[in-house]
Amino acid sequence: MSPTLTAILYTLVPLATAYAAVLDQRHAAVVPEQPLITPSPTLQDAITKTVHRRNILDDVKGEVNGILSGLGSAIPSYVASGVPNFFQDFPVGQDAQKSLGIDDDQVDALPTSVLNIPGYGNWTDRGWNLRFHGNVYKQPQTSQEKLNELANIFLIDTDIKDLAPDQQAQARNLTASIFVLQQDDENVTFNLRPAPTAGASGEQGGGGAVTPNGGNQQVRFPYPTTSQGDFDAFVQIESDGLANGNSTSDIQRLNVYTEGSNIGNATAYLVPPTGFSIISDIDDILRITKIYQPKEGLLNSFARPFVAWKNMPEIYANWSRSIPDFHFHYLTTTPEQITRNYMDFIYKTYPGGSFDTRPLNFSDVSATLSIRKFLLDKIFETYPKRKFILIADTSNSDVMKAYPQMTKDFPGQVQCIFLRNTSATDDGDKFPYDTSGFQDLDKNTYMFFKMPDDLKGLDIQNGHCLNTTIPQNLTFSWQGLPFGLSKDSAAAPRYAMATSWMGMVFAVGLAAAFLWV
């Protein structure tokens, strides 16, 4: 089997599928830091008052069909969501246990661990409500030989033994985090303490937040974990020593320690009702991932150290220093099992902030496409008086649909939209992107940019989001189509587009034929 042809096939198959979905739509129109580990302190008098629980799976069902109909169900999930296809359908429960070859008695003997995702809290007339979310699991002791075998399942045209030693180690660690055993019907207790620091914002303390004078307390999560080990709900906490949200503009940091687990720690943020928040994607905007090149995307996520994209840390550090009480929220649709690396990278490189990831329940195409919009809606609804800056890149088709839609669903709350045009800066990005959602927006409220420096000097607080020296070149239709196709070429005979499409299918088929010889 030729490695070159294997690479060609992996490149052409998703590309052909994506183009097919785009052309179908066109024809029809003509006719989604982890803080330092420290021992968990023990406090008394646990709080159990609950504000409301997030019923994610029930709430999201109504959004799925609309998103799929807008994007076209033939678009691969990793194209539509910015999540590589190799980060889909991870084994859970009995499937993971079977893959590891361990029995129930061995599982019972394992200690319980917790993935505690940095949360955000809001102020209501009853006080502070803090969102706790994450996953409870057990981590089997798996041999290096077995981890190598399992890691090779995810590697494209690469054997783990061909990687450098440090990359082998990272691949094994990530594989181990995938093959964990989620624990259902578990009760979780958290200890809260003032957080002295979080993130790498370039300012003392990290991020646009302060250390509160109090907040020490214990909180028992009021619900058992789901069938896949998840927990996610807002819980009312005591305001003892915390500044009231209606009397301060400060964002207050709290360390959240999971009782009985040395790795279940996170930092939470109590965010007042008014001010500015940024909701930032991570892949191909804050770090080099190359989602649009499957082999590279996998190696950059699975084996290679995370690397910041150019000088984006400088841009975020400046925003943290210059925009008062700026709340950073990182939203990635990467599955939660593998997000420890993401959180560690962010907290070492960017301002500290809260996180959203894709829960285990969201594993198929429909859920992947819907989760980003759902999580965006939830944070907007949580802070109806705050203004938001949204930032991502054009390789996320769900972003291209969801971000402009937020301006319509939540009038007056979207301050700026910034999108890195990956196809203009990386010739490896061959996927088209749809700019039609921006047609009716104020042109000063969004910008498609190429380099981080394009974001310098913008008066974000006053809504000046466009660097007029950066050409926008929007057609308000599908852009980046193959063979020079664009809105302007729509009048070309339909058979010409069909011929181009069939030529790509033939190329893929030819590559496949060689591979199977």
PyMOL commands that set and color helices and strands:
alter all, ss='L'
color gray80, all
select helices_A, chain A and resi 3-30+56-71+77-81+85-87+93-100+104-108+144-154+160-162+165-178+294-302+312-322+336-338+340-349+365-382+397-409+422-425+436-438+452-455+460-462+482-484+487-489+494-515
alter helices_A, ss='H'
color red, helices_A
select strands_A, chain A and resi 50-53+112-117+120-124+127-138+181-182+189-194+217-220+230-236+252-258+265-270+276-280+326-335+354-358+387-393+414-420+433-434+446-449+478-479
alter strands_A, ss='S'
color yellow, strands_A
deselect
rebuild
show_as cartoon
